[in-house]
Amino acid sequence: MGRLLQHEQRPTANLQILRRDLAGSLNWLSKTFQTNFQIWEWNSRWFLASASGSTARPDHEILIHQHIDQFHSPPRYQFEAVNETQAIVAIPVDTGSTRQQLAVGVVPAACREHFPATLKLLLKQKHQGRIVVEQHRLLEQYASYASLDFEELSWFGSLVENVAFKEFDYELTSSARQALNGLKEFVQAESLSVVLCDPSPDAPREVIKRIFSLGTRDLKPELVNRLLKLAGPNAFCESYINNFVDSEVEFQTGEIRSVVVIPALCNHRCFGWLIAINRQESGQMNETPWDSGIYLKANFSTKAALLMESAASVLATHAHNLSLMNEQQALLIGTVRSLVNTLDAKDKYTCGHSDRVALIAKCIAREYGLSEQECQRIYLAGLLHDIGKIGVRDEVLMKVGPLTPDEFAEIKLHPVFGYEILKHLGQLQHVLPGVMHHHEAWNGTGYPNGLKKDEIPVAARILAVADAYDAMTSDRPYRKGISLQKAESILRKGAGTQWAPAVVSAFFEVIDEVHAIIANKEKRSYLPVNKSDYVFEEDVVDEEDMVLSAIMTTTALSENRLYSGLN
């Protein structure tokens, strides 16, 4: 039997694949890691299941057969390195019976750190897909039960099919506002409000993140908290209807007569509430017999609460999707920061250079008139613009004396190395032009492609100015940094030949901000992880697949392939 080189000591509790998700999960894992996962079943020892699926590569199959007996029963998640470059991963399968099964495959050993988080996001994605299917099933069920015509359901369909919240700040989208206005008309409320809170279990429940009000009343946090107190502790998990609010001591002003408070629930977490205030006297819906009574004209009905529950469930699902994307974003950004820190550790003289270039480039981009999203993208491109220097030999990168022609040619390859490292990250495609072309010159004498003028991407033009300024004013192994005044004089003289004139002009418009960044050489910036600064496709599941696959592919590349082109 082969001997395992490294044992993962920390078992990952509850990390298993449900039987109903098995085919899709194995297909995704096999595509991501360019291998074939197989099912092994325990019967006194591990045997390859008869319905195992695809056949493993011969070399992978030999490795698995050599080490399969060293995996535990009952099964648990294990990641075992078998040599310097390869590892066997075993994932328990929840069969719903006493049968014990493992999904087993061979993956790059460099994936060990990120594999559990990747697998957890995959399983979350599968679960979220079932929630979406259930939402559509409930919609069809309610349509049949309520016998509403197409016009009455149009607002709900719009809410289900379109994104409810903008990615930057959880602002309601125009389609969501239109759909909720339709709901407000159906329930005949004077005002309808969406209240968002932090769904994390340890968050203070009285903290309200956002309030969106439709109608005559602009709901304030203080009033929301009073209404939640009136609804009681179950307001976080149950619907609340009160058609006699003005009889309560704290609401005797008569300003609020009736209220419906519906929690927005998804995965047993409360993302906020949908609150309707004051049923209007006219234009009422047809009521069911059990809703009739002496106060009918001013009362919210159970039908209104049912409609609001359906809308709140959809809103919670959208908020949960956005929360998952933010988790995914944090994982991606952590990978980016690790790459930047790796470069900083390689060359102490350029430590902090990428951060300063990113900050200066963002200031220039904002002055240049780019949108906030484009500015954030340029910021990220600035952090990663020199990542290709990981592929440059230390003796060349740290050389004190003049470079030979061959050494300079190697240095000039770093934009191409950077492009090759990052091109597999689907959500970082927008940084590639800046990384590849930040050493192009306005007159066409730059590298790697000799682009000139408008052929150079806007992001690369901006990064070229920011990069040159920080490089000129920073110490290097072979020289001391020049003064700010001297560097600025060089930029002015080079506008129109080395650098884009409009970008240089924008640079000097924000020169005070640039000086503040340069003044603190030790300052390190950190990427935002709470907001989504990138464009996502409408299909959240497919986009998650792309990003998770790209993270693992890039990890494998940076560990195993990067230096092969230099030897």
Secondary structure, 3 states (H helix, E strand, C coil): CCCCCEECCCCCCCCCEEHHHHHHHHHHHHHHHCCCCEEEEECCCEEECCCCCCCCCHHHHHHHHHHHHHCCCCCCCEEEECCCCEEEEEEEEECCCCCCEEEEEEEEHHHCCCHHHHHHHHHHHHHHHHHHHHHHHHHHHHHHHHCCCHHHHHHHHHHHHCCCECCCCCCECHHHHHHHHHHHHHHCEEEEEEEEECCCCCCCCCCEEEEEEEECCCCCHHHHHHHHHHHCHHHHCCCEEECCHHHCHHHCCCCCCCEEEEEEEECCEEEEEEEEEEECCCCCCCCCHHHCCCCHHHCCCHHHHHHHHHHHHHHHHHHHHHHHHHHHHHHHHHHHHHHHHHHHHHCHHHCCHHHHHHHHHHHHHHHHCCCHHHHHHHHHHHHHCCHHHHHCCHHHHCCCCCCCHHHHHHHCCHHHHHHHHHCCCHHHHHHHHHHHHCCCCCCCCCCCCCCCHHHCCHHHHHHHHHHHHHHHCCCECCECCCCHHHHHHHHHHHECCCECHHHHHHHHHCHHHHHHHHHCCCCCCCCCCCCCCCCCCCCHHHHHHHHHHHHHHHHHHHHHCHHHHCC
